[in-house]
Amino acid sequence: MKTKDTSKTEQVVDEILSYIIDHKLTLHDKLPSEEEMTELFGVSRVCVREALRGLKFLGLVETGTRRGTRLRQVNFALLSRILGFQIAVSDLSYYQLLEARLSIELSVLDIIINKITPEQLKELREIADCARYEDTPEAIERNYQRDCEFHRALLAISGNELLCSFSRLLEIFFARREATCVMSQAAAAEHQGLLDALENHNLELARGIMRNHLAKYKGE
C-alpha cells in the first residue's frame, strides 16, 4: 500500500518528467534547482530530493555540486536489469509478456530483412548449427542458452538499442519457464529455416517461422 509520502514523491517525479518534456530539454540540459522545483510544484524540498534520487538511481539525471542537476544519457543496460527484475517478481500475465516478446521479434524481422549481410547470416548459422544442440534431458540449459544467443544476435543486427534492451528484460522472465520448453535440434532447424527465409527476402515466411518457434514457450 502506498503511503502519503510515497504518493507525493511519485507525483513530483511525474512533475519533473512533464517539465522536461514541456520545456523540450535535451541531454546535458540543466533542470531547475531544488528550491525552484519546490516552488514550481508546491511540495516540500524533501519530496523534491526523493524524486531526484529516484531519477538518479534510474540513470536519467546526474547531479554535481556546481553543475546542478542535468539530464544524462540513459543507461539502457541498467534500466533493463531493473525492469527485468520487476517483471521477474511480478504477477503480470504470462501471455501478455509472450505477446510483447512476439511483437518485438516480429518487428525486428521487418527491420533486418533488407539489411542483413552474408557475413551476419553465416555467423547466425554457426550459432544455430544443429550439431551444437543435444537432444538429451541434461542438455536443457545449454540448448536454452544457445537459443537465447541466437535471438540476441538476430536483434543486434537491427542496431536498435532500445529494442534489444526490451528483449533482454523479457528474457529474464522467460528463463523461469525453460524447464517446460525444451529447445532441441528441432528448434535449431527452425532457426536455420528462419535464416533461409531472410536470405531469400521472404518476410511472411520468416514471420510465420518465428511465430511457430515462440509458440513453444506455451508448451505447445
DRENDO-1510 file (C-alpha; in Angstrom, 1 decimal, always signed):
<recs>
REC; n; res; u; v; w
REC; 1; MET; +0.0; +0.0; +0.0 .
REC; 2; LYS; +1.3; +3.4; -0.9 .
REC; 3; THR; +2.0; +5.9; +1.9 .
REC; 4; LYS; +1.1; +9.6; +1.5 .
REC; 5; ASP; +4.8; +10.4; +1.3 .
REC; 6; THR; +5.4; +7.8; -1.4 .
REC; 7; SER; +2.4; +9.1; -3.5 .
REC; 8; LYS; +3.7; +12.7; -3.1 .
REC; 9; THR; +7.2; +11.7; -4.3 .
REC; 10; GLU; +5.8; +9.9; -7.3 .
REC; 11; GLN; +3.8; +13.0; -8.1 .
REC; 12; VAL; +6.9; +15.0; -8.1 .
REC; 13; VAL; +8.7; +12.5; -10.4 .
REC; 14; ASP; +5.8; +13.0; -12.8 .
REC; 15; GLU; +6.0; +16.7; -12.5 .
REC; 16; ILE; +9.7; +16.7; -13.3 .
REC; 17; LEU; +9.3; +14.4; -16.3 .
REC; 18; SER; +6.5; +16.6; -17.6 .
REC; 19; TYR; +8.6; +19.7; -17.1 .
REC; 20; ILE; +11.4; +18.1; -19.1 .
REC; 21; ILE; +9.1; +17.3; -22.0 .
REC; 22; ASP; +7.2; +20.6; -21.9 .
REC; 23; HIS; +10.4; +22.6; -22.0 .
REC; 24; LYS; +11.9; +20.4; -24.6 .
REC; 25; LEU; +15.1; +19.7; -22.6 .
REC; 26; THR; +17.7; +17.5; -24.1 .
REC; 27; LEU; +20.8; +15.7; -22.9 .
REC; 28; HIS; +23.0; +17.7; -20.5 .
REC; 29; ASP; +20.4; +20.4; -20.1 .
REC; 30; LYS; +20.1; +21.7; -16.6 .
REC; 31; LEU; +17.0; +21.3; -14.5 .
REC; 32; PRO; +15.7; +23.9; -12.1 .
REC; 33; SER; +17.3; +23.9; -8.7 .
REC; 34; GLU; +15.7; +22.1; -5.7 .
REC; 35; GLU; +14.4; +25.5; -4.4 .
REC; 36; GLU; +12.9; +26.3; -7.8 .
REC; 37; MET; +11.2; +23.0; -8.1 .
REC; 38; THR; +9.8; +23.3; -4.6 .
REC; 39; GLU; +8.0; +26.5; -5.6 .
REC; 40; LEU; +7.1; +25.2; -9.1 .
REC; 41; PHE; +5.4; +22.0; -7.9 .
REC; 42; GLY; +4.2; +23.3; -4.5 .
REC; 43; VAL; +5.9; +20.5; -2.5 .
REC; 44; SER; +8.5; +20.2; +0.2 .
REC; 45; ARG; +12.2; +20.1; -0.6 .
REC; 46; VAL; +12.3; +16.6; +0.9 .
REC; 47; CYS; +9.9; +15.3; -1.8 .
REC; 48; VAL; +12.0; +17.0; -4.5 .
REC; 49; ARG; +15.1; +15.4; -3.2 .
REC; 50; GLU; +13.5; +11.9; -3.0 .
REC; 51; ALA; +12.2; +12.3; -6.6 .
REC; 52; LEU; +15.6; +13.3; -7.9 .
REC; 53; ARG; +17.2; +10.5; -6.0 .
REC; 54; GLY; +14.9; +8.0; -7.8 .
REC; 55; LEU; +15.6; +9.5; -11.2 .
REC; 56; LYS; +19.3; +9.4; -10.5 .
REC; 57; PHE; +19.1; +5.8; -9.5 .
REC; 58; LEU; +17.4; +5.0; -12.8 .
REC; 59; GLY; +20.3; +6.8; -14.6 .
REC; 60; LEU; +18.0; +9.6; -16.0 .
REC; 61; VAL; +19.7; +12.5; -14.3 .
REC; 62; GLU; +23.1; +13.3; -12.8 .
REC; 63; THR; +23.9; +15.8; -10.1 .
REC; 64; GLY; +27.0; +17.9; -9.3 .
REC; 65; THR; +27.8; +20.4; -6.6 .
REC; 66; ARG; +28.5; +23.2; -9.1 .
REC; 67; ARG; +26.8; +21.9; -12.2 .
REC; 68; GLY; +23.4; +21.2; -10.6 .
REC; 69; THR; +21.1; +18.5; -11.9 .
REC; 70; ARG; +21.3; +17.7; -15.6 .
REC; 71; LEU; +19.8; +15.2; -18.0 .
REC; 72; ARG; +22.1; +12.3; -18.9 .
REC; 73; GLN; +22.3; +9.6; -21.5 .
REC; 74; VAL; +20.1; +6.7; -20.3 .
REC; 75; ASN; +21.9; +3.6; -19.4 .
REC; 76; PHE; +19.7; +1.0; -21.1 .
REC; 77; ALA; +21.6; -1.9; -19.7 .
REC; 78; LEU; +20.9; -0.8; -16.2 .
REC; 79; LEU; +17.4; +0.2; -16.9 .
REC; 80; SER; +16.6; -3.2; -18.5 .
REC; 81; ARG; +18.1; -5.1; -15.5 .
REC; 82; ILE; +15.8; -3.1; -13.1 .
REC; 83; LEU; +12.7; -3.6; -15.2 .
REC; 84; GLY; +13.6; -7.2; -15.8 .
REC; 85; PHE; +13.8; -7.8; -12.1 .
REC; 86; GLN; +10.4; -6.2; -11.6 .
REC; 87; ILE; +8.9; -8.4; -14.3 .
REC; 88; ALA; +10.5; -11.5; -12.8 .
REC; 89; VAL; +8.9; -10.9; -9.4 .
REC; 90; SER; +5.6; -9.5; -10.7 .
REC; 91; ASP; +2.2; -11.2; -11.3 .
REC; 92; LEU; +2.0; -9.9; -14.8 .
REC; 93; SER; +0.1; -12.2; -17.2 .
REC; 94; TYR; +2.5; -14.6; -18.9 .
REC; 95; TYR; +0.6; -14.4; -22.1 .
REC; 96; GLN; +0.9; -10.6; -22.1 .
REC; 97; LEU; +4.6; -10.9; -21.8 .
REC; 98; LEU; +4.7; -13.5; -24.6 .
REC; 99; GLU; +2.7; -11.1; -26.8 .
REC; 100; ALA; +5.3; -8.4; -26.0 .
REC; 101; ARG; +8.2; -10.6; -27.0 .
REC; 102; LEU; +6.5; -11.8; -30.2 .
REC; 103; SER; +5.8; -8.2; -31.1 .
REC; 104; ILE; +9.4; -7.3; -30.6 .
REC; 105; GLU; +10.8; -10.2; -32.5 .
REC; 106; LEU; +8.4; -9.9; -35.5 .
REC; 107; SER; +9.1; -6.2; -35.8 .
REC; 108; VAL; +12.9; -6.8; -35.8 .
REC; 109; LEU; +12.4; -9.1; -38.8 .
REC; 110; ASP; +10.8; -6.2; -40.7 .
REC; 111; ILE; +13.9; -4.1; -39.9 .
REC; 112; ILE; +16.7; -6.5; -40.7 .
REC; 113; ILE; +15.3; -8.4; -43.8 .
REC; 114; ASN; +16.8; -5.8; -46.2 .
REC; 115; LYS; +20.0; -5.1; -44.2 .
REC; 116; ILE; +21.3; -8.4; -43.0 .
REC; 117; THR; +24.6; -9.2; -44.7 .
REC; 118; PRO; +26.0; -12.6; -45.9 .
REC; 119; GLU; +28.6; -12.4; -43.1 .
REC; 120; GLN; +25.9; -11.9; -40.5 .
REC; 121; LEU; +23.9; -14.8; -41.9 .
REC; 122; LYS; +27.0; -17.0; -41.7 .
REC; 123; GLU; +27.5; -16.1; -38.0 .
REC; 124; LEU; +23.9; -16.8; -37.2 .
REC; 125; ARG; +24.0; -20.2; -39.0 .
REC; 126; GLU; +27.0; -21.1; -36.9 .
REC; 127; ILE; +25.1; -20.3; -33.7 .
REC; 128; ALA; +22.1; -22.3; -35.0 .
REC; 129; ASP; +24.2; -25.3; -36.0 .
REC; 130; CYS; +22.1; -28.4; -35.1 .
REC; 131; ALA; +25.2; -30.2; -34.0 .
REC; 132; ARG; +25.5; -27.9; -31.1 .
REC; 133; TYR; +22.1; -28.9; -29.8 .
REC; 134; GLU; +21.9; -32.1; -27.8 .
REC; 135; ASP; +18.6; -34.0; -27.6 .
REC; 136; THR; +19.1; -35.2; -24.0 .
REC; 137; PRO; +17.3; -34.1; -20.8 .
REC; 138; GLU; +20.7; -33.0; -19.4 .
REC; 139; ALA; +21.2; -30.5; -22.2 .
REC; 140; ILE; +18.1; -28.4; -21.5 .
REC; 141; GLU; +20.1; -25.5; -20.0 .
REC; 142; ARG; +22.8; -25.5; -22.7 .
REC; 143; ASN; +20.2; -25.6; -25.5 .
REC; 144; TYR; +18.2; -22.8; -23.9 .
REC; 145; GLN; +21.3; -20.6; -23.7 .
REC; 146; ARG; +22.1; -21.3; -27.4 .
REC; 147; ASP; +18.6; -20.3; -28.3 .
REC; 148; CYS; +18.9; -17.0; -26.4 .
REC; 149; GLU; +22.3; -16.4; -28.0 .
REC; 150; PHE; +20.7; -16.8; -31.5 .
REC; 151; HIS; +17.8; -14.3; -30.7 .
REC; 152; ARG; +20.2; -11.8; -29.1 .
REC; 153; ALA; +22.4; -11.9; -32.2 .
REC; 154; LEU; +19.3; -11.5; -34.5 .
REC; 155; LEU; +18.1; -8.5; -32.6 .
REC; 156; ALA; +21.5; -6.9; -32.6 .
REC; 157; ILE; +21.5; -6.7; -36.4 .
REC; 158; SER; +18.7; -4.1; -36.1 .
REC; 159; GLY; +21.1; -1.7; -34.4 .
REC; 160; ASN; +18.2; -0.6; -32.2 .
REC; 161; GLU; +19.5; -0.5; -28.6 .
REC; 162; LEU; +16.0; +0.1; -27.2 .
REC; 163; LEU; +14.5; -3.0; -28.8 .
REC; 164; CYS; +17.5; -5.1; -27.7 .
REC; 165; SER; +17.1; -3.8; -24.1 .
REC; 166; PHE; +13.4; -4.6; -24.0 .
REC; 167; SER; +14.0; -8.1; -25.3 .
REC; 168; ARG; +16.7; -8.7; -22.7 .
REC; 169; LEU; +14.4; -7.7; -19.8 .
REC; 170; LEU; +11.7; -10.1; -21.1 .
REC; 171; GLU; +14.3; -12.8; -21.4 .
REC; 172; ILE; +14.7; -12.7; -17.6 .
REC; 173; PHE; +11.1; -13.8; -17.2 .
REC; 174; PHE; +11.1; -16.5; -19.9 .
REC; 175; ALA; +14.2; -18.1; -18.3 .
REC; 176; ARG; +11.9; -19.2; -15.5 .
REC; 177; ARG; +10.0; -21.4; -17.9 .
REC; 178; GLU; +13.0; -23.0; -19.6 .
REC; 179; ALA; +12.2; -26.4; -18.0 .
REC; 180; THR; +8.9; -26.5; -19.8 .
REC; 181; CYS; +10.3; -25.5; -23.1 .
REC; 182; VAL; +12.9; -28.0; -24.3 .
REC; 183; MET; +15.0; -26.3; -27.1 .
REC; 184; SER; +16.4; -29.1; -29.2 .
REC; 185; GLN; +17.7; -29.8; -32.7 .
REC; 186; ALA; +14.2; -29.1; -33.9 .
REC; 187; ALA; +14.5; -25.6; -32.6 .
REC; 188; ALA; +17.9; -25.2; -34.3 .
REC; 189; ALA; +16.3; -26.4; -37.5 .
REC; 190; GLU; +13.7; -23.6; -37.2 .
REC; 191; HIS; +16.5; -21.1; -36.7 .
REC; 192; GLN; +18.0; -22.3; -40.0 .
REC; 193; GLY; +14.7; -22.1; -41.7 .
REC; 194; LEU; +14.2; -18.6; -40.5 .
REC; 195; LEU; +17.6; -17.6; -41.9 .
REC; 196; ASP; +16.8; -19.2; -45.2 .
REC; 197; ALA; +13.6; -17.0; -45.4 .
REC; 198; LEU; +15.6; -13.9; -44.5 .
REC; 199; GLU; +18.3; -14.7; -47.1 .
REC; 200; ASN; +15.5; -15.1; -49.7 .
REC; 201; HIS; +13.8; -11.9; -48.6 .
REC; 202; ASN; +10.6; -13.8; -47.8 .
REC; 203; LEU; +9.3; -11.8; -44.9 .
REC; 204; GLU; +6.0; -13.6; -44.5 .
REC; 205; LEU; +7.6; -17.0; -44.2 .
REC; 206; ALA; +10.2; -15.6; -41.7 .
REC; 207; ARG; +7.4; -14.2; -39.6 .
REC; 208; GLY; +5.5; -17.5; -39.7 .
REC; 209; ILE; +8.5; -19.4; -38.6 .
REC; 210; MET; +9.1; -17.0; -35.7 .
REC; 211; ARG; +5.5; -17.3; -34.5 .
REC; 212; ASN; +5.7; -21.1; -34.5 .
REC; 213; HIS; +9.1; -21.0; -32.8 .
REC; 214; LEU; +8.0; -18.8; -30.0 .
REC; 215; ALA; +4.8; -20.8; -29.6 .
REC; 216; LYS; +6.9; -23.5; -27.9 .
REC; 217; TYR; +7.1; -21.2; -24.9 .
REC; 218; LYS; +3.4; -22.0; -24.3 .
REC; 219; GLY; +4.3; -25.7; -24.1 .
REC; 220; GLU; +2.5; -26.3; -27.4 .
</recs>
